[in-house]
Amino acid sequence: MGRILITGAGGQLGLTFQEHIHDFPEVSFDLKTSSELDIAQPVQLADTFRIGQYDFCINCAAYTNVENAEKHPEEAFAVNAEGVKNLAEICKEHGTTLIHISTDYVFDGEKKSAYSIDDTPNPINEYGKSKLAGEKFIQQILPNHYIIRTSWLYSKKYGHNFYRTILRKALDGEDLYVTDAQEGCPTNTERLAMFIMKEIVLGNKPFGLYHFTDGEPMTWYDFAQKILDENGLKHKVKLVLDANYRTFAKRPKNSVLAE
């Protein structure tokens, strides 16, 4: 099946792919962290693609700090929009299929039911706007692409995410104050990585836009309860529903995605 480039390989999804590379002996992987390959630098991309001869590029590189993106939008757009544009252009030049990870934050959260791929995006923060701009660049430039929107992505092993933060604080005996002001579908990086490998890289899904989550809507408070239950910590820590949700960036109240 050829060669796969994974950008942003130092993040939680990239590290999940790295853990499973031996599960797919029919392909070879080239994993590049953001320090090894900056998608905002066209010269770096050109050099990497000229040597690599890739059949697929799975783009896990992204600027994901929602709060900082609101304060410094140019930094988010440099990676999530212009960087993705660079990647789409180099993939087109080399005949590489791009698999790009996007987000539920392209929606405003006002819909009362789950968002489908047919719903019109309307991001309410700079992070969401930058991710939507990246999607549009791909759709304009590169016919052979997959855009996968996911929500509340977490790994139990890697990275800074809600799951690992709640678990760490609980194990340290801290009281937990968690909001129920947002609803979404937590998505395990393991399931997303397997979906990409089995149904896209090794499967025959048509090109286009997809939504992928674990499929169970819940609030952040519900998710925290689930994490505590799963780790036998339900009765060992105080979980408090916090109505005073403090955030600089606006966040969609409803992030549920329909596949």
Secondary structure, DSSP 8 states (H G I E B T S, - for coil): -EEEEEESTTSHHHHHHHHTGGG-TTEEEEEE-TTT--TT-HHHHHHHHHHH--SEEEE------HHHHHH-HHHHHIIIIIIHHHHHHHHHHHT-EEEEEEEGGGS-S--SS-B-TTS-----SHHHHHHHHHHHHHHHH-SSEEEEEE-SEE-SSSSS-HHHHHHHHHHTT--EEE--S-EE--EEHHHHHHHIIIIIISS---SEEEE---S--EEHHHHHHHHHHHTT-TTTS-EEE------SS---SB--B--
